């Protein structure tokens, strides 16, 4: 092969690789583009959560879950938090429970705080409607146990005492139904 034919082959291969890099999911260039898109969507979700736009935040986090990879637990926890703030307590509890089952330490405690809060709200709703089912009682007991674990293992997650106060009110709530 002559030098000019070798040069043409090298240029052709370079052009082919460059064009392939523009195709979604084909090369590291596409991965960078995907990461940039993921980060942008994450920031939209995070800002929405911080601005109190909970429905928007929960939609964004839900869409990120399929692409979250190693960040799944973090995204799912923030999704659960957005659902909690949106008033979707059962879904928030379910999502936080998944995270709590996957993590240990601080991450687990953070998930338990969301799950316990959601479960307590479900139980409170049952009390307010005078419809105490075994499931509602179990939600309150589960919330109590989760708050106890968080406050014992990671009291620093409750700097203002909100979880501690919720835990105390659980005793009162449970005493009204037993």
C-alpha positions as CSV (number, residue, x, y, z in Angstrom):
1,X,0.0,0.0,0.0
2,X,1.4,3.4,-1.0
3,X,1.8,6.3,1.4
4,X,-1.1,8.2,-0.1
5,X,-3.4,5.2,0.0
6,X,-2.4,4.7,3.7
7,X,-3.0,8.3,4.4
8,X,-6.4,8.2,2.7
9,X,-7.3,5.0,4.8
10,X,-6.2,6.8,8.0
11,X,-8.3,9.9,7.1
12,X,-11.3,7.7,6.2
13,X,-11.0,5.8,9.5
14,X,-10.7,9.0,11.5
15,X,-13.8,10.5,9.7
16,X,-15.8,7.3,10.3
17,X,-14.9,7.2,14.0
18,X,-15.7,10.9,14.3
19,X,-19.1,10.5,12.7
20,X,-19.8,7.4,14.8
21,X,-19.1,9.4,17.9
22,X,-22.0,11.7,17.0
23,X,-24.4,8.7,17.2
24,X,-26.2,8.4,20.6
25,X,-24.8,5.6,22.8
26,X,-22.0,4.8,20.4
27,X,-18.8,6.2,22.0
28,X,-17.4,8.2,24.9
29,X,-18.5,11.4,23.2
30,X,-22.1,10.2,23.4
31,X,-21.6,9.3,27.0
32,X,-20.4,12.8,27.8
33,X,-23.4,14.2,26.0
34,X,-25.7,11.8,28.0
35,X,-24.1,12.9,31.3
36,X,-24.5,16.5,30.4
37,X,-28.2,15.9,29.7
38,X,-28.6,13.9,32.9
39,X,-27.0,16.7,34.9
40,X,-29.2,19.3,33.3
41,X,-32.3,17.3,34.1
42,X,-31.1,16.7,37.6
43,X,-30.6,20.4,38.2
44,X,-34.1,21.1,36.9
45,X,-35.5,18.6,39.4
46,X,-33.4,19.9,42.3
47,X,-34.3,23.5,41.6
48,X,-38.0,22.6,41.3
49,X,-37.8,20.8,44.7
50,X,-36.1,23.7,46.3
51,X,-38.6,26.2,44.9
52,X,-41.6,24.2,46.1
53,X,-42.6,23.0,42.7
54,X,-43.1,19.5,44.0
55,X,-45.1,18.0,41.1
56,X,-42.5,19.2,38.6
57,X,-39.7,17.9,40.8
58,X,-41.3,14.5,41.2
59,X,-41.9,14.2,37.4
60,X,-38.2,15.1,36.7
61,X,-36.8,12.7,39.3
62,X,-39.1,9.9,38.0
63,X,-37.7,10.4,34.5
64,X,-34.2,10.3,35.8
65,X,-34.5,7.0,37.6
66,X,-34.1,4.8,34.4
67,X,-30.8,6.5,33.6
68,X,-29.5,7.0,37.1
69,X,-27.1,4.1,37.2
70,X,-24.9,4.3,40.4
71,X,-26.8,7.4,41.4
72,X,-30.1,5.5,41.6
73,X,-30.4,5.5,45.4
74,X,-29.7,9.3,45.6
75,X,-32.2,10.1,42.8
76,X,-34.8,7.8,44.3
77,X,-34.4,9.4,47.8
78,X,-34.8,12.9,46.3
79,X,-37.8,11.6,44.3
80,X,-39.3,10.2,47.6
81,X,-38.8,13.6,49.2
82,X,-40.5,15.4,46.3
83,X,-43.4,13.0,46.5
84,X,-43.6,13.5,50.3
85,X,-43.8,17.3,49.8
86,X,-46.3,16.8,47.1
87,X,-48.6,14.9,49.5
88,X,-48.3,11.6,47.7
89,X,-47.5,9.8,51.0
90,X,-48.0,6.1,49.9
91,X,-45.7,6.5,46.9
92,X,-43.2,8.5,48.9
93,X,-43.1,5.8,51.6
94,X,-42.7,3.0,49.0
95,X,-39.8,4.8,47.2
96,X,-38.0,5.7,50.5
97,X,-38.5,2.1,51.7
98,X,-36.6,0.9,48.6
99,X,-33.7,3.2,49.3
100,X,-33.6,2.2,53.0
101,X,-33.4,-1.4,52.0
102,X,-30.4,-0.7,49.7
103,X,-28.3,1.5,51.9
104,X,-26.6,1.5,55.3
105,X,-25.5,4.3,57.6
106,X,-26.5,7.9,57.0
107,X,-28.1,7.1,53.6
108,X,-30.4,4.6,55.2
109,X,-31.3,7.0,58.0
110,X,-32.1,9.7,55.5
111,X,-34.4,7.4,53.7
112,X,-36.0,6.2,56.9
113,X,-36.8,9.8,57.9
114,X,-38.7,10.3,54.6
115,X,-40.5,6.9,54.9
116,X,-41.4,7.5,58.6
117,X,-42.8,10.9,57.8
118,X,-44.9,9.6,54.9
119,X,-46.1,6.6,57.0
120,X,-47.1,8.9,59.9
121,X,-49.1,11.1,57.5
122,X,-50.9,8.1,56.2
123,X,-51.7,7.1,59.8
124,X,-52.8,10.6,60.7
125,X,-55.1,10.7,57.7
126,X,-56.8,7.4,58.9
127,X,-57.2,8.9,62.4
128,X,-58.7,12.1,61.0
129,X,-61.2,10.1,58.9
130,X,-61.9,7.7,61.8
131,X,-61.0,4.8,59.6
132,X,-58.3,2.9,61.5
133,X,-57.3,-0.2,59.7
134,X,-54.6,-2.7,60.6
135,X,-52.5,-1.3,57.8
136,X,-52.9,2.3,59.1
137,X,-51.8,1.1,62.6
138,X,-48.9,-0.7,61.1
139,X,-47.8,2.5,59.2
140,X,-47.7,4.3,62.6
141,X,-45.7,1.6,64.2
142,X,-43.4,1.5,61.3
143,X,-43.0,5.3,61.5
144,X,-42.2,5.1,65.2
145,X,-39.6,2.4,64.6
146,X,-38.0,4.3,61.7
147,X,-37.8,7.5,63.7
148,X,-36.3,5.6,66.6
149,X,-33.5,4.3,64.4
150,X,-32.8,7.6,62.8
151,X,-32.7,9.5,66.1
152,X,-30.5,6.8,67.7
153,X,-28.0,6.3,64.9
154,X,-27.9,9.7,63.2
155,X,-29.4,12.4,65.5
156,X,-27.5,15.0,63.4
157,X,-30.1,14.5,60.7
158,X,-32.5,16.2,63.0
159,X,-30.8,19.6,63.7
160,X,-34.1,21.5,64.4
161,X,-35.8,18.7,66.3
162,X,-38.6,18.1,63.8
163,X,-38.1,14.3,63.7
164,X,-38.0,14.2,67.5
165,X,-41.2,16.1,67.7
166,X,-42.9,13.8,65.2
167,X,-41.7,10.8,67.2
168,X,-43.2,12.2,70.4
169,X,-46.6,12.8,68.6
170,X,-46.6,9.2,67.4
171,X,-46.9,8.0,71.0
172,X,-50.0,10.2,71.4
173,X,-51.4,9.1,68.1
174,X,-50.9,5.4,68.9
175,X,-52.4,5.8,72.3
176,X,-55.6,7.2,70.8
177,X,-56.2,4.0,68.8
178,X,-55.2,1.2,71.2
